[in-house]
Amino acid sequence: MAKFLILISTILLLFYASTCSATVYTVGDNAGWDISTDLDSWAKGKTFAIGDTLLFQYSQYHSVSEVTKENFEGCNTTNVLQSSSNGNTSFVLTSPGTGTLFVATGCIALGA
């Protein structure tokens, strides 16, 4: 019984540690995000995980929106899940796979 409790405790500890290790990624790093940001280069080599946050910092002339895969593929900006234009927008990655975001210059895909 003691071994079982130790095993359960270890599993819970590992689960807790993994949920506490979410990363906040500032899109574009220190420069923030604008129309000149090469998002493909920025995302290259990064591994996004559930619970991570994508932080977009941008000027008042831009916006960021989350959309469905179908709307992304058609670059349809009329039916968004959430949108912001406040210059400091965060999206938490809540599920595995590719997340889809619209930005002022077109469609990009980032995900866990």
Secondary structure as GFF3:
##gff-version 3
##sequence-region A 1 112
A	DSSP	alpha_helix	2	19	.	.	.	ID=ss1
A	DSSP	beta_strand	24	26	.	.	.	ID=ss2
A	DSSP	three_ten_helix	29	31	.	.	.	ID=ss3
A	DSSP	alpha_helix	39	43	.	.	.	ID=ss4
A	DSSP	beta_strand	53	57	.	.	.	ID=ss5
A	DSSP	beta_strand	64	66	.	.	.	ID=ss6
A	DSSP	alpha_helix	69	73	.	.	.	ID=ss7
A	DSSP	beta_strand	82	84	.	.	.	ID=ss8
A	DSSP	beta_strand	88	92	.	.	.	ID=ss9
A	DSSP	beta_strand	98	103	.	.	.	ID=ss10
A	DSSP	beta_strand	106	111	.	.	.	ID=ss11
###
